[in-house]
Amino acid sequence: MTVLGQPLERIPISGPWITEKEIDYVTDAVSNAWYANANIYHERFEKAFSDYIGVRFSISLPSCTSAIHLSLLALGIGPGDEVIVPDVTWIASAAPITHVGATPVFADIDSRTWCLSSQSFEECITKKTKAVIPVDLYGNMPEMDAIRNLAKQYGIAVIEDAAEAVGSEYKGKKAGSFGDTGVFSFHGSKTITTGEGGMLVTDRKDLYDRAMFLRDHGRKPGDKMYRNTEIAYKYKMSCLQAALGLAQLERIEDLLARRRQIFSWYQRELVDLKDVTLNNEATSTKNTYWMITMILDPKFGMDKDRFIGLMNEKSIDCRPFFRPLSFIPAYKDLEQSQHARRRNKVGHEISRYGINLPSGLNLTEEKVRYVCSALKGILFSEQPVH
Ligand SMILES: *Cc1c(COP(=O)(O)O)cnc(C)c1O
C-alpha cells in the first residue's frame, strides 16, 4: 500500500462505514416513504434508538446543535440564566446557550476523563445556574454520579451532550441517558451517521411534548388545522436520513467493535512511547473512542501545530484537541471567558499538547501502523541521534 514510504491515498481524520444495508434502506425510503408512509422510517429509527439507549422518548432532528437548542428551550432557559459547559469541547455544545439568550459559564475538564470536572462544575455554580451540559468527550464519560448528585442538590437541569459517544457506557448505563435530556449527532464524522442529523432523548414526557411542539413551528402534534400557537422552529430530519440512521443503528455493535479495534491497534503500536498518553478508559466506563487522541508530554518540545503540519506532509490528517472555548475568537471578549482563562488550568494544558489521530471507520491495521511509524519518526527526529 505504500510507494517509497508514501501512502497512495490520504488518511482522513474520520469517516463512516457504509454497507449495502444502508444503501438498501435509503433506496427503499426514497422509493416508498411518501404519502401514508412518509413517517415509517422516523418511527422505526426513533423506536429502535429509544430501545438501544434505554429511554422513553427519542426525537430525530436535523443536527445535535438543534437538539441542544430544543433542550434549553424546553427547559425554559433564557436571558439572565447561566448554563455551565466544559471549556474544552466543540463549539456546538455551547452556541445554543447564546441562541436562547443565556450566558455560558466555562468549567474545567478532568485530567483523566477529559470531560467536565465535577469539582470545577461545583465551583462554577451560582444562583443563576439553570443547567449544566456535561460532554462525553471523544467517546469517554465524565464522573456522572458526582455530576448528577450536584445537579440534584442545586436544582440544576442536566443536558448530556453524547454527540461523540453513542454506545459508550458508565456503570452499565448508556451514554445519553443520564440527563433530563440527552443529545446525539449523526454528522458524517460521528460513529453513526445520517449525513447530517441528530437525536434528542428524554424520559420526561413534559420535555418531550414541549420539544415536539417547538420543533414544528409551535404546532401541537396532530393539529391538522394549522393553528400555530407560538412562533417556534422547524427542526426535522428527512425520511432518507432516518432510513440511513436505522440501518446504521442495526449495525451498531459492528461499528463499536471496529472503533475499539482501531484503538487497540494504536495502543499496541504506541505502547513503547512512555511520554504519550492515549484515551483513558476507567473500569466503570466503556469508551467508544470516537477520536483516537494522544497527549504529548511537554518534554518532547514538540509544537502541536508543527506536528500536525509534518503529519499532513505524509498524507495523514490530524486535528488539534479542541481548543478551550474561552480562548477562541468567538468567545474571547466575553467576561466569562476571562474567568475561565484564569480558572481552567487542566483544560488549557491538555488542549495545548493534545492531538487527534486518524480515527475513520475505514482504517485498517496496515494504515494504523503507517500512521504510528510516521508519528514516531516525527517525534524522534527532533531528539538527539544516538
Ligand atoms: C459534533 C458535535 C456536536 C454537534 O453536532 P451537529 O450534529 O454537527 O450539530 C455537538 N457536541 C459535540 C461534543 C460534538 O462533537
The ligand as a Tripos MOL2 file, in Angstrom:
@<TRIPOS>MOLECULE
LIG
   15    15     1     0     0
SMALL
NO_CHARGES

@<TRIPOS>ATOM
      1 C1        -20.4770   17.0160   16.6470 C.3       1 LIG1
      2 C2        -20.7840   17.5960   17.9710 C.ar      1 LIG1
      3 C3        -21.9190   18.3920   18.2010 C.ar      1 LIG1
      4 C4        -22.7900   18.9250   17.1150 C.3       1 LIG1
      5 O1        -23.3370   18.0220   16.2610 O.3       1 LIG1
      6 P1        -24.0730   18.5440   14.9350 P.3       1 LIG1
      7 O2        -24.8770   17.3290   14.5460 O.co2     1 LIG1
      8 O3        -22.9890   18.8780   13.9780 O.co2     1 LIG1
      9 O4        -24.9120   19.6960   15.2960 O.co2     1 LIG1
     10 C5        -22.1970   18.7840   19.4900 C.ar      1 LIG1
     11 N1        -21.3980   18.4620   20.5130 N.ar      1 LIG1
     12 C6        -20.2850   17.7400   20.3340 C.ar      1 LIG1
     13 C7        -19.4560   17.4060   21.5230 C.3       1 LIG1
     14 C8        -19.9300   17.3060   19.0600 C.ar      1 LIG1
     15 O5        -18.7990   16.6060   18.8870 O.3       1 LIG1
@<TRIPOS>BOND
     1     1     2 1
     2     2     3 ar
     3     2    14 ar
     4     3     4 1
     5     3    10 ar
     6     4     5 1
     7     5     6 1
     8     6     7 2
     9     6     8 1
    10     6     9 1
    11    10    11 ar
    12    11    12 ar
    13    12    13 1
    14    12    14 ar
    15    14    15 1
@<TRIPOS>SUBSTRUCTURE
     1 LIG1         1 GROUP 0 **** ****
